[in-house]
Structures are given as structure tokens and as C-alpha cells.
């Protein structure tokens, strides 16, 4: 039993690193495929756009073709299974789900999934202590 517990304790950091690399591999997978749009924004890019937030990067994967949604949804279900559900909304055929991962400093990852008819978008935000004020500063750029 002690060996089993020790093995799990040794594997936990590796599993955490695998999860962080998971989203990068998902973005990479879809960036080279037709039918998907991917966007990756670094902290430098965000700062140059005037975002004053604790956000390190933003990645977006989107498709407007129904035939591509199932595979992307399956990949994201695998990734988000280790995250906490923050919000889930279903309204008139539109589904929005927000997942998060936190540590002692606060939320460090946010994943927003939206599915509507034949469209799906994934927004991944990583940083330190991500809060509503950080999201507000991003929304200011959009408006």
C-alpha cells in the first residue's frame, strides 16, 4: 500500500505537466487542419494591446462546420474532465460552459466552450489569479 501511495505521489507532478501540455497539443492539432481557425496570443501581444492583467496567454480554436464539432468536443471533454465547472448555460440551442483550475493564488486557467448549431469555439486563458477584472479588461478590447 505504501508503494502504491508513493507511486501516485511521484506521478502527480508528471500528470500536472501533461495536462498543461495537453491544451498546447490540442491547439497545435487543430492549427494545421482545414475547417478550423486558431489564434494564439502571448503575454507580450496582450500587453501591447493594452491588456493590464495577470494573463499569460490566450488560445482560441473555432469552427463553423458541424462535421468538425464532434472531434473537437471529444478532445475538449478529455481536457476539461480534470477542471472544475464554473458555469454551464443552455439557452435556445446554445451551450456555454466555463471551466477553471486554481491554486493557492487563485484561478490559473479558464476554458470557455461555446456550441451553437454548426459552430463551436474554445477559448483558453492562462495566467495567475485570473479574476473578473482581468476578463473585463479583455472585454474592453472587444467593445
MOWO-V871839 format. One record per residue. N is the residue number from 1. RES is the residue in one small letter. OMEGA is omega in whole degrees, -180 to 180 (NA if undefined). Layout:
N,RES,OMEGA
N,RES,OMEGA
This chain:
1,x,180
2,x,179
3,x,179
4,x,179
5,x,178
6,x,178
7,x,179
8,x,-180
9,x,179
10,x,-177
11,x,-177
12,x,178
13,x,179
14,x,179
15,x,178
16,x,178
17,x,179
18,x,179
19,x,180
20,x,179
21,x,-178
22,x,-177
23,x,178
24,x,180
25,x,177
26,x,179
27,x,180
28,x,-180
29,x,-176
30,x,180
31,x,-179
32,x,-177
33,x,175
34,x,179
35,x,180
36,x,172
37,x,177
38,x,178
39,x,175
40,x,-179
41,x,180
42,x,177
43,x,179
44,x,180
45,x,180
46,x,179
47,x,180
48,x,177
49,x,178
50,x,178
51,x,178
52,x,-174
53,x,179
54,x,-176
55,x,-179
56,x,-180
57,x,174
58,x,175
59,x,180
60,x,172
61,x,-180
62,x,173
63,x,178
64,x,-180
65,x,-176
66,x,-176
67,x,-179
68,x,-174
69,x,-173
70,x,-179
71,x,178
72,x,178
73,x,180
74,x,178
75,x,-179
76,x,176
77,x,177
78,x,-179
79,x,-175
80,x,180
81,x,179
82,x,-178
83,x,177
84,x,176
85,x,178
86,x,-177
87,x,175
88,x,-178
89,x,172
90,x,-178
91,x,177
92,x,177
93,x,177
94,x,179
95,x,177
96,x,178
97,x,178
98,x,180
99,x,178
100,x,176
101,x,-177
102,x,173
103,x,-177
104,x,-178
105,x,-179
106,x,-178
107,x,180
108,x,177
109,x,171
110,x,175
111,x,178
112,x,177
113,x,175
114,x,178
115,x,178
116,x,-179
117,x,-177
118,x,-179
119,x,175
120,x,176
121,x,176
122,x,176
123,x,-179
124,x,-180
125,x,176
126,x,-180
127,x,179
128,x,176
129,x,180
130,x,180
131,x,-179
132,x,180
133,x,177
134,x,180
135,x,177
136,x,-179
137,x,175
138,x,-179
139,x,176
140,x,178
141,x,-177
142,x,-177
143,x,NA
